[in-house]
Amino acid sequence: MTSRLSRMWPILARVRLSSVLGSRCVSQTPKSNASGAATASDLQPVSPAAQDIHGHAEVSPFEKNPDFHGFHHQDSFVDEWNMRLAFFFGISVAIVIGGTFIHYLPDHGMRQWARREAERLIKQREAYGLPLMTENYYDPSKIILPSSGEE
Amino acid sequence: MLKVLIPTIMLFPTIWLSSPKWLWTATTAHSLLIALVSLAWLKWTSETGWAASNMYLATDPLSTPLLVLTCWLLPLMILASQNHINPEPISRQRLYITLLASLQTFLIMAFGATEMIMFYIMFEATLIPTLIIITRWGNQTERLNAGTYFLFYTLAGSLPLLVALLLLQQSTGTLSMLILQYSQPLTLQSWGHKIWWAGCLIAFLVKMPLYGVHLWLPKAHVEAPVAGSMVLAAVLLKLGGYGMMRMMVMLDPLSKELAYPFIILALWGIIMTGSICLRQTDLKSLIAYSSVSHMGLVAGGILVQTPWGFTGAIILMIAHGLVSSALFCLANTAYERTHSRTMILARGLQMIFPLTAVWWFVANLANLALPPLPNLMGELMIITTMFNWSPWTITLTGTGTLITAGYSLYLFLMSQRGPAPSHIMGLSPFHTREHLLMVMHLVPVLLLITKPELMWGWCH
């Protein structure tokens, strides 16, 4: 059985469904009489004035303006000034001046003060021999508890 | 508060009255100045941390980092959109920036709200500009489906929230966060109370998103244009986290038991969505699923209700917001050049775009939580607090960290390394604008290494 299969298999493997049915089971647009197989260039006619999604022709904007900065396609003056202002307000003003402002903000949430105060109190209490912290935050004699056994 | 809100509202005249040539320059400069002024919120003025300009708008150490992130993101969105919106008619360009600015206004009012109903209204209001951005300016036909999923998932979660808030108003007499944090703990025993608990949180869990109700996110993030993806990933997901942190104050002691299934879903989601990332062919879809993974960790951190959990959640939200937005910008640069999101079409980019490869590298390292970046600090705090809650979570969070590193490496190797296909040679060079955009994303992440206490919230 397997020897029969191993003889038949090279022939079976080459049989394609399309050769049996006589056509390829692939959906295709019907062939135009102008050409043979449809190529990519036939599907989208490319003319020199073709506009792609950016509205500029297939030509790169760097051809017209070698210093194109990406801001304005048509006017190089606006493009350059947009670049300058974006860099100025973005980096020099917002990041540098803003960053300096943030750096010199006072102690955020008094965290550094809290650390210094804790160290100072520890030093003071160790000098006087006092315990560093009392176990009870509240005075236990002032706490009134319900008697156990009730809800 | 008003020194930021009024200039943000004045963005609308800037947009509509600028001459067409200077529209983008003017709005970029204006929004960057707003971002500078917003840094003034970072000053901790009172002992409690609340800085209230009036009864209805206030900031505290939880909302301040998110507000600064929101204000920082608007100029980045404008920079990122400038190229792909350029061919459209001028009034449509103005409309696009108007939608971004209105989103900004709603978000500032949402994060600054002291009254829960105002937060709810602003939470819902952010849906509208986002929906318009996704469905009008998305690039594929699937954007309609994406908009529908986005809208209805969020609405289905938030209608119970409205009912829950009205019930809370009925029982406590107020919905002001300033007052509710000092209110008596509510007696919550009956089944009705449990459903109320769920109603309070479902909206935010859908928004985060929690694994299980996360299906809207890959669709919305992928179909949105770059500014839409940026704001979704960076800020809108954090609305869910912020809402949860505000609500958790009032929901004890039910949360001790009821949070279990959601914590488990969140942790399982880290692993599942991380594994899905490893099998993605679509670049934006990979970044979207990685957002779900990170937000699962945030959700877990919030639901265990410990100081470290809250702090880790805030840090991870800020860091993830910046890094995820950076990754979406990088994906958009590849998309604008190849007009496809398929990863195998944009391979070997390091050969052609070496500086951009640096941005890809840093963004991916941040995504996989490399020390000393704040991404790691947030993740580590959440992992530690969850280990304290239950030692078994370390298996899930540890595996999640491993898979995160795996797919981040996969993303980097796939896009940057390897032989460059021949069509890559003809791609347009990188613009100064795109490099500036990446610097403005990644430099704040690096600077936050030096002063993380800005993000620690009120717990420490």
Interface residues (C-beta under 8 A of the other chain):
Chain A: Q51 I53 H54 G55 H56 S60 P61 F62 F68 H69 G70 F71 H72 H73 D75 V78 W81 N82 M83 L85 A86 F87 F89 G90 I91 V93 A94 I95 I97 G98 G99 F101 I102 H103 L105 P106 H108 G109 M110 R111
Chain B: K21 W22 W24 T25 T28 A29 L32 L33 A35 L36 L39 A40 L42 K43 W44 E47 G49 P61 W72 P75 L79 Q82 N83 H84 N86 P87 E336 H339 S428 P429 H431 T432 R433 E434 L436 V439 M440 V443 P444 L447 T450 K451 E453 L454 W456 W458 H460
